[in-house]
Amino acid sequence: MSSHVYKAIELTGSSPDGIQQAIENAIARAAESVHSLRWFEVTETRGHIEDGKISHWQVTLKASFTLDD
């Protein structure tokens, strides 16, 4: 097993469709400009309420990628 050094960044994804989609939106967008993404950790979950119903989700996460050798 090789040794890696990781860099972590914070992302916030949002979606009206749920937590999973908010996470996927954040990771997909980050993957457009950050290569070698390896893991993520959800650190915060929030929601927006309108008329007594959940209308929008926001999920903050740490995403990590390996640094180039």
KEKE-3310 file (N, C-alpha, C; in steps of 0.2 Angstrom, whole numbers, plus 5000, padded with zeros to 4 digits):
npx = (5004:5003:5009:4999:4996:4983:4972:4959:4944:4930:4913:4897:4882:4867:4849:4832:4827:4832:4843:4853:4854:4859:4872:4877:4877:4886:4898:4899:4900:4912:4921:4923:4933:4943:4954:4957:4948:4944:4937:4922:4915:4900:4896:4887:4869:4856:4839:4827:4811:4795:4779:4776:4782:4796:4806:4819:4835:4851:4868:4883:4899:4915:4927:4940:4955:4969:4986:4997:5011)
npy = (4994:5011:5027:5041:5059:5069:5082:5092:5100:5111:5110:5115:5108:5109:5106:5104:5091:5082:5076:5066:5070:5083:5081:5074:5083:5093:5085:5082:5094:5099:5089:5093:5102:5098:5085:5068:5065:5057:5054:5058:5068:5071:5086:5095:5097:5105:5113:5121:5128:5130:5135:5126:5114:5104:5113:5114:5107:5109:5103:5102:5097:5089:5086:5076:5075:5067:5073:5077:5067)
npz = (5000:4996:5002:5004:5003:5008:5003:5010:5006:5008:5004:4999:4994:4986:4984:4978:4979:4989:5002:4997:4983:4984:4990:4979:4969:4974:4974:4960:4954:4960:4955:4942:4942:4951:4952:4956:4967:4983:4995:5005:5018:5027:5035:5039:5039:5032:5030:5020:5024:5018:5019:5028:5024:5018:5007:5001:5001:5009:5010:5019:5016:5019:5007:5000:4991:4983:4984:4970:4966)
capx = (5000:5007:5007:4996:4994:4977:4970:4952:4941:4923:4909:4890:4878:4860:4844:4825:4825:4834:4850:4857:4855:4863:4878:4879:4878:4892:4904:4899:4903:4919:4925:4924:4940:4947:4955:4958:4944:4944:4932:4919:4911:4895:4897:4881:4863:4851:4834:4823:4804:4790:4772:4776:4785:4803:4807:4826:4841:4858:4872:4890:4904:4922:4929:4947:4959:4976:4990:5001:5018)
capy = (5000:5017:5032:5047:5065:5072:5089:5092:5106:5111:5111:5115:5107:5110:5102:5103:5084:5078:5076:5063:5074:5089:5078:5072:5090:5096:5081:5082:5101:5099:5084:5096:5106:5095:5078:5063:5065:5051:5053:5064:5067:5076:5089:5099:5096:5110:5113:5127:5126:5134:5133:5120:5108:5105:5115:5114:5105:5111:5099:5104:5092:5089:5082:5075:5072:5066:5078:5074:5065)
capz = (5000:4995:5006:5001:5007:5006:5004:5011:5004:5010:4999:5000:4988:4987:4979:4981:4979:4994:5004:4992:4977:4986:4990:4972:4965:4976:4971:4953:4952:4962:4950:4936:4942:4956:4951:4962:4973:4985:5000:5008:5025:5028:5042:5041:5034:5033:5025:5020:5025:5015:5020:5033:5020:5016:5000:4998:5006:5009:5014:5018:5017:5017:5001:5000:4986:4984:4981:4965:4968)
cpx = (5004:5005:5004:4996:4988:4976:4962:4950:4933:4919:4902:4886:4871:4855:4837:4823:4828:4842:4855:4859:4859:4870:4881:4881:4884:4898:4904:4902:4910:4924:4926:4931:4945:4948:4957:4954:4943:4938:4928:4916:4906:4896:4891:4875:4858:4845:4830:4815:4800:4783:4771:4779:4792:4803:4814:4830:4847:4863:4879:4894:4911:4924:4937:4949:4966:4980:4995:5008:5023)
cpy = (5006:5022:5038:5053:5068:5079:5089:5099:5105:5113:5111:5114:5108:5107:5103:5096:5080:5079:5072:5067:5080:5087:5077:5078:5093:5092:5082:5089:5101:5095:5088:5100:5103:5087:5074:5064:5058:5049:5059:5063:5073:5079:5093:5097:5102:5110:5119:5125:5132:5131:5126:5113:5110:5107:5114:5111:5108:5106:5101:5098:5093:5084:5082:5073:5071:5071:5074:5073:5070)
cpz = (5000:5000:5002:5006:5004:5007:5005:5009:5007:5005:5002:4994:4990:4982:4983:4982:4984:4996:4999:4986:4978:4987:4983:4968:4967:4973:4964:4951:4954:4957:4944:4936:4947:4954:4957:4968:4976:4991:5002:5015:5026:5035:5044:5036:5037:5028:5026:5020:5022:5016:5024:5029:5018:5008:4997:5004:5004:5013:5013:5020:5016:5012:5001:4993:4987:4980:4976:4968:4965)
residu = (MET:SER:SER:HIS:VAL:TYR:LYS:ALA:ILE:GLU:LEU:THR:GLY:SER:SER:PRO:ASP:GLY:ILE:GLN:GLN:ALA:ILE:GLU:ASN:ALA:ILE:ALA:ARG:ALA:ALA:GLU:SER:VAL:HIS:SER:LEU:ARG:TRP:PHE:GLU:VAL:THR:GLU:THR:ARG:GLY:HIS:ILE:GLU:ASP:GLY:LYS:ILE:SER:HIS:TRP:GLN:VAL:THR:LEU:LYS:ALA:SER:PHE:THR:LEU:ASP:ASP)
# end
